[in-house]
């Protein structure tokens, strides 16, 4: 046998030798490419670290691959931290000022909490009693809380049949009203229902006040006579609902707060009201909406011969509600400086002749916070 035969036989026994060789060659090529890529990334990472760390010494040429790999990982993490910081700062620049502005806003600019009812005072006695409630109320409205040396009242009525009414404002120098009257910057609102007596309004207008009288019975919508304005409007404790047919008859009825917004008036130096028993609900609305804080002096005629419009409950509950309204004024720094018991009106209290009470009282308060 020749020597070539075993060789041929060996080749026949290993048919996959060519394929294995090609696979080995391809693997070596891929490994070489991978090493080149890693070396290039390590070099760029070293250059970036050298540029970022200007105060440190340059890395030694013989640094091991493990150290280079650690440097590359640290550089990548550093880049990620820098990008994240920039993005967060951009979002902060857009959102941050808004948050800070909201925090810096005064409390008065935030939305106020809506009040739906006044806080009722405790009962006058452990067991609810009309007698105790009535005596507490009558004693409260008969006792002044501050003195006023200069009233504009002229010749208070001394007989029960007198038709004069003591609409009184305080003109002491320590209060701003007299100074605003002298500088012609005074404003007075007069609320009434069919009251033909306008002597008080005329005297205040002649003294330098801009007087607005609201009377739903006048012919024209607005009439001006010097410093005296007449408006065909009625003040109520609610705005009429146009969806209710009965309310369409009261299209000229508005809340005082709505009228102030319509007229562009922020302050009222004096508010005079003779609303024929509607004053309790109107006063409640002024308190709940904080409109009362925009008023310097209040001159109200109150009626106690019946509960009043839309005031419900038994007699003792009604009187407690009246008293709670007046205490709300006191809590808002209003002080009663003048009180008048009208002897010309029926002497009844909640439809009964009792407690030596009149059906009508005229009360004057001054807002001690007013400026």
TATAUR-V285680 format. One record per residue. RES is the residue in one letter. SS is DSSP state (~ for helix, > for strand, _ for the rest). Layout:
BEGIN
RES|SS / RES|SS
END
This chain:
BEGIN
X|_ / X|_ / X|_ / X|~ / X|~ / X|~ / X|~ / X|~ / X|~ / X|~ / X|~ / X|~ / X|~ / X|_ / X|_ / X|_ / X|~ / X|~ / X|~ / X|~ / X|~ / X|~ / X|~ / X|~ / X|~ / X|~ / X|~ / X|~ / X|~ / X|~ / X|~ / X|~ / X|~ / X|~ / X|~ / X|~ / X|~ / X|~ / X|~ / X|~ / X|~ / X|~ / X|~ / X|~ / X|~ / X|~ / X|~ / X|~ / X|~ / X|~ / X|~ / X|~ / X|_ / X|_ / X|_ / X|_ / X|_ / X|_ / X|_ / X|_ / X|_ / X|_ / X|_ / X|_ / X|~ / X|~ / X|~ / X|~ / X|~ / X|~ / X|~ / X|~ / X|~ / X|~ / X|~ / X|~ / X|~ / X|~ / X|~ / X|~ / X|~ / X|~ / X|~ / X|~ / X|~ / X|~ / X|~ / X|~ / X|~ / X|~ / X|~ / X|~ / X|~ / X|~ / X|~ / X|~ / X|~ / X|~ / X|~ / X|~ / X|~ / X|~ / X|~ / X|~ / X|_ / X|_ / X|~ / X|~ / X|~ / X|_ / X|_ / X|_ / X|_ / X|_ / X|_ / X|_ / X|_ / X|_ / X|_ / X|_ / X|_ / X|_ / X|_ / X|_ / X|_ / X|_ / X|_ / X|_ / X|_ / X|~ / X|~ / X|~ / X|~ / X|~ / X|~ / X|~ / X|~ / X|~ / X|~ / X|~ / X|~ / X|_ / X|_ / X|_ / X|_ / X|_ / X|_ / X|_ / X|_ / X|_ / X|> / X|_ / X|_ / X|_ / X|_ / X|_ / X|_ / X|_ / X|_ / X|_ / X|_ / X|_ / X|_ / X|_ / X|_ / X|_ / X|_ / X|_ / X|_ / X|> / X|_ / X|_ / X|_ / X|_ / X|_ / X|_ / X|~ / X|~ / X|~ / X|~ / X|~ / X|~ / X|_ / X|_ / X|_ / X|> / X|> / X|> / X|> / X|> / X|> / X|> / X|_ / X|_ / X|_ / X|_ / X|_ / X|_ / X|~ / X|~ / X|~ / X|~ / X|~ / X|~ / X|~ / X|~ / X|_ / X|_ / X|> / X|> / X|> / X|> / X|> / X|> / X|_ / X|_ / X|_ / X|_ / X|_ / X|_ / X|_ / X|> / X|> / X|> / X|> / X|_ / X|_ / X|> / X|> / X|> / X|> / X|_ / X|_ / X|> / X|> / X|> / X|_ / X|_ / X|_ / X|_ / X|_ / X|_ / X|_ / X|_ / X|~ / X|~ / X|~ / X|~ / X|~ / X|~ / X|_ / X|_ / X|> / X|> / X|> / X|~ / X|~ / X|~ / X|~ / X|~ / X|~ / X|~ / X|~ / X|_ / X|_ / X|_ / X|_ / X|> / X|> / X|> / X|> / X|> / X|> / X|> / X|_ / X|_ / X|_ / X|_ / X|~ / X|~ / X|~ / X|~ / X|~ / X|~ / X|~ / X|~ / X|~ / X|~ / X|_ / X|_ / X|~ / X|~ / X|~ / X|~ / X|> / X|> / X|> / X|> / X|> / X|> / X|> / X|> / X|> / X|_ / X|_ / X|_ / X|_ / X|_ / X|_ / X|_ / X|_ / X|_ / X|_ / X|_ / X|~ / X|~ / X|~ / X|~ / X|~ / X|~ / X|~ / X|~ / X|~ / X|~ / X|~ / X|~ / X|~ / X|~ / X|~ / X|~ / X|~ / X|_ / X|_ / X|> / X|> / X|> / X|> / X|> / X|> / X|> / X|> / X|_ / X|_ / X|_ / X|_ / X|_ / X|_ / X|_ / X|> / X|_ / X|_ / X|> / X|_ / X|_ / X|_ / X|_ / X|_ / X|_ / X|_ / X|> / X|> / X|> / X|> / X|> / X|> / X|> / X|> / X|_ / X|_ / X|_ / X|_
END
